[in-house]
Amino acid sequence: MIDRLETMAKRYEEIERQMASPEVIADPRQLQALAKERAGMESTIARYREYCAAGMELEKTSAMLNDALEPEMAALVRQEIEELKSRRERLLAELKESLIEKDPNDEKDIIMEIRAGTGGEEAALFAADLFRMYSRYAQAKGWSVDIISMNESGKGFREIILEIRGKGAFSRLKYERGVHRVQRVPVTEASGRIHTSTATVAVLPKAEEVDIDINPKDLRIDIYHSGGAGGQNVNKVATAVRITHLPTGMVVACQDERSQLQNKIKAMSVLRSRLLDMERRRQEEQMTDERRSQVGTGERAEKIRTYNFPQDRISDHRINRSFHNLPRIINGELDEIVDELTASDHSRQVTERGA
């Protein structure tokens, strides 16, 4: 661990030298990237320097015992040695904690995509329930929620894409990605039979231009007229935007805003975030199995949670935990579940990295 800290300290010094160079100062994007990397290391480096200073002080103080000291002075020296040892142990514990790899996306805003899965209209209703759950959770946190696009189905959604903006949004909601399953009696079910439906949730860190480069030549942008259900509310001016990323075939459309420019900005935000997520997952695939994250890896094929209404229970299958008072949770009170998932992920990292 000390070797890792020493390597980090050298990198920190190298970053400071680079940021002072005229070439980097003249390149805002490189300067921003270096400043971001340095900020992520500052607290750890400060603790490591304090740890090293305490070690030097401990050596110097311990050497004093080799001299002929009065009993009272020797007792004071031994007391200081114990205090320095205790301080180093505390700093070492803090350093182990800080070396747990921080997700660079944790403080970012997110793009959330909720889609109805199996279950027809009941799945669409469940997708709407999830949308309300996350919206209320975001509002309770003081975050803002902005709908980018939606595809309604009866009283539910076949698909809804939203942006959630607020400090730490990704860190709190990244564990929500995956397949969510609901078991309940639909309001249209006369016999009282329990139905099982699913919805998928994707949580993408909102990418900034500094995060990923997109060549304008790789884009095809189509402008068209937006319209409501049944052909109502069709705009007289073409404002809807569809962007196709030619190398991947990825298509993003946005028509919720009144201006073509606003729709283009939102569509580009979603495209950039999807491409960043694709690259992140590609890199994760290259990791060894023991280091690959088991929580929040973006593997949407796995069922992560079941919402059992008849039994008033939510079960998260990744941590084998059940939570009761389902109406309270579905109303946006998610902190208990998120805290458990965060603690589980934290524990896993400590075990895997031997920190």
Secondary structure, 3 states (H helix, E strand, C coil): CHHHHHHHHHHHHHHHHHHCCHHHHCCHHHHHHHHHHHHHHHHHHHHHHHHHHHHHHHHHHHHHHHCCCCHHHHHHHHHHHHHHHHHHHHHHHHHHHHCCCCCCCCCCCEEEEEEECCCHHHHHHHHHHHHHHHHHHHHHCCCEEEEEEEEEECCEEEEEEEEEECCCHHHHHHHHCEEEEEEECCCCCCCCCCEEEEEEEEEEECCCCCCCCCCHHHEEEEEECCCCHHHCCCCCCCCEEEEEECCCCEEEEECCCCCHHHHHHHHHHHHHHHHHHHHHHHHHHCCCCCCCCCCCCCCCCCEEEEEECCCCEEEECCCCEEEECHHHHHCCCCHHHHHHHHHHHHHHHHHHHCC
